[in-house]
Amino acid sequence: MKIIGIYDGRWTPPDPAEAGLLARFRRARWYKANPRGRDYMKALFTEYFGDGVFVDVAEPGDWRAALTEADEIVLLYPDAVGLGFARTERSILRLRRPIQDIRVLNGRRRSFRLDRATRRQLQWRRLLERWMLGELVCMPVFVGVALVLAAYDRLKAGGGKYD
């Protein structure tokens, strides 16, 4: 049984010298995702699928040809949900043969089968992660509670400065 591991190393860390709100947002998303590097993912793939072939789609070469020869395809997500992997994932799903099994091995050492239901769940999680919707929903509550606590501290201190 021939196994191929597909890694997409095109999602690179944001430039720390880049300024602006959007740049800060990209850096925050990158650090929150905490993606693992190519060497880590290659070692992890070798640990789980020792005789498999590791392919990085960012490197020169025809990874699509290697895909057609495989019996099992393993998508190597550097982060938990595969942020930045959607384009490669769509290409693989379009090119694969119906008998090929697709698995995912993510940077958190979790392995699971990629079926239709799992893809829907991943799309939802990617949406939450990409736009940090959980943080955006909780931020007004956090700010409101912080303001109430600050006002309480101010009243308790008698409106003066702390000693």
C-alpha positions in Angstrom: 0.0 0.0 0.0 1.5 3.3 -1.1 1.0 6.3 1.2 1.7 9.9 0.3 1.8 12.7 2.7 1.0 16.2 1.3 2.4 19.2 3.1 1.7 22.8 2.0 4.5 25.1 3.1 3.2 28.2 1.4 1.6 29.7 4.5 4.6 31.6 5.9 4.9 33.7 9.0 4.0 37.4 8.7 6.7 40.0 8.4 7.3 41.4 11.9 8.4 44.8 10.4 5.1 45.2 8.7 3.0 47.9 10.4 -0.7 48.5 10.6 -3.8 47.0 12.1 -4.1 44.3 9.4 -0.5 43.3 9.9 -1.1 42.9 13.6 -4.2 40.8 12.9 -2.2 38.5 10.6 0.5 38.1 13.3 -2.0 37.4 16.0 -3.7 34.8 13.7 -0.3 33.2 13.0 0.7 32.9 16.6 -2.7 31.7 17.7 -2.6 28.9 15.0 1.0 28.0 16.1 1.7 26.1 12.9 4.5 23.5 12.9 7.4 23.7 10.5 8.2 21.5 7.5 10.8 19.5 9.4 8.5 18.8 12.3 5.7 17.7 10.0 8.0 15.5 8.0 9.3 13.8 11.1 5.7 13.3 12.4 4.6 11.8 9.1 7.6 9.4 9.2 6.7 8.4 12.7 3.1 7.6 11.8 3.6 6.3 8.2 7.2 5.2 8.1 7.2 3.9 4.5 5.2 6.8 3.1 6.4 9.5 0.6 6.5 13.1 1.9 5.7 15.8 -0.6 5.7 19.5 -0.1 3.5 21.3 -2.7 5.6 24.5 -2.3 8.7 22.8 -3.7 9.3 22.3 -7.4 8.0 19.1 -8.9 4.8 17.5 -9.9 3.1 16.5 -6.7 -0.2 15.8 -8.6 1.5 12.9 -10.5 2.6 11.3 -7.2 -1.0 11.7 -5.9 -2.4 9.5 -8.6 -0.1 6.6 -7.7 -1.0 6.6 -4.0 -3.4 4.2 -2.3 -3.8 6.5 0.7 -3.4 10.3 0.9 -2.4 12.0 4.2 -2.9 15.7 4.4 -0.4 17.2 6.8 -1.9 20.3 8.4 0.8 22.3 10.2 -1.9 23.7 12.6 -5.0 22.2 14.3 -7.6 22.9 11.5 -5.6 23.4 8.3 -5.7 27.1 8.0 -4.1 28.0 4.6 -4.6 24.4 3.4 -8.1 24.8 1.8 -6.9 25.5 -1.8 -4.6 22.4 -1.7 -7.3 20.3 -0.1 -9.8 21.2 -2.9 -7.2 20.3 -5.6 -6.6 16.9 -4.0 -10.3 16.2 -3.6 -10.8 17.0 -7.3 -7.8 14.9 -8.5 -8.0 11.9 -6.3 -9.5 8.6 -7.4 -12.7 7.5 -5.6 -11.0 4.5 -4.0 -8.2 6.6 -2.4 -8.7 7.1 1.3 -7.9 10.6 2.7 -6.6 11.1 6.2 -5.4 14.1 8.0 -2.5 14.3 10.4 -2.3 17.7 12.1 0.5 19.5 13.9 -1.1 18.6 17.2 -0.5 14.8 16.5 -4.1 14.1 15.8 -5.1 11.8 12.9 -8.5 11.5 11.5 -10.3 10.4 8.3 -11.4 13.3 6.0 -15.0 12.7 4.9 -17.8 15.0 4.0 -19.0 15.6 7.5 -15.5 16.3 8.8 -14.8 18.7 6.0 -17.9 20.7 6.9 -16.8 20.8 10.6 -13.3 21.9 9.5 -14.8 24.7 7.3 -16.7 26.0 10.2 -13.7 25.9 12.5 -11.5 27.5 9.9 -14.0 30.4 9.6 -13.9 30.8 13.4 -10.1 30.7 13.5 -9.4 32.8 10.4 -11.5 35.7 11.6 -11.1 35.1 15.4 -14.9 35.2 15.8 -14.8 33.7 19.3 -12.5 36.5 20.5 -14.6 39.1 18.8 -17.8 37.8 20.5 -16.1 37.7 23.9 -14.4 41.1 23.7 -17.4 43.3 24.4 -18.2 41.2 27.5 -14.6 41.4 28.7 -14.5 45.2 28.2 -17.8 45.6 29.9 -16.8 43.6 32.9 -13.4 45.4 33.0 -15.2 48.8 33.1 -17.5 47.7 35.9 -14.6 46.4 37.9 -12.6 49.6 37.3 -15.6 51.7 38.4 -16.0 49.6 41.5 -12.3 50.0 42.4 -12.6 53.7 41.9 -15.6 54.0 44.2 -14.0 51.7 46.8 -10.9 53.8 46.8 -13.0 56.9 47.4 -12.2 58.5 44.1 -8.6 59.3 45.1 -5.3 57.8 44.2 -4.0 54.6 45.6 -1.3 54.9 48.3 
